[in-house]
Amino acid sequence: MGIIQVTGIRCYAYHGCNQEEATIGGSYIVDVNIETDFDEAALTDDLSKTVDYVEVSEIVKQEMAIRSKLIEHAAQRICNHLLKSIQRIQKVEVRLTKLSPPINGDVEKVTVKIAGTR
């Protein structure tokens, strides 16, 4: 068993409860941690024996393109899609960060973390 981390997936998306967020959008960063058995891939150098992080990145981008009011909802969709689409994933943790959220005051970011297992 091993861990694959795909971190810093940058997305521009239109999530948020405010109408201006739906119109203007904002910047997001998604980090994905995956538990999987890649022992055979490590020995054979065979991509089909592990999780393809290009596919992980594409799933994140697909789900981030679907508007949600809450980043919690978007993170859950990413988690569900990864588990449904990539059978080699045993456990996944998705961390979704909204940069410069429209909050009164000086707030750098807001992050949610959601995990799922097979």
PyMOL commands that set and color helices and strands:
alter all, ss='L'
color gray80, all
select helices_A, chain A and resi 19-24+39-44+47-49+53-64+71-85
alter helices_A, ss='H'
color red, helices_A
select strands_A, chain A and resi 2-13+26-36+89-99+109-117
alter strands_A, ss='S'
color yellow, strands_A
deselect
rebuild
show_as cartoon
